[in-house]
Amino acid sequence: MFSTITKLCKTQFRLMVKWRKGGVYLIKILIIGVIIVLIVLVLSVLTINKGYSYKHSVDKPEDNPYLTNKKEKQ
């Protein structure tokens, strides 16, 4: 996918230099690409922060029914 985008950008740049047209199209592609990258980056950071902020809880040994059953049997 990256090579396709690179080829597209090179092609558009050549067209822009040759005919002085297509520059607006190239800029639109670059702006849309940057926006997509920023959205993915923000969503990744939000997801990671949400995962790290989750508080894990562990049951106390007194609340463990399996541990009390073992004590009663002995």
ABEGO torsion letter per residue (X at the ends): XAAAAAAAAAAAAAAAAAAGBGAAAAAAAAAAAAAAAAAAAAAAAAAAAAAAABBBBBBBAAABAAAAAAAAAX
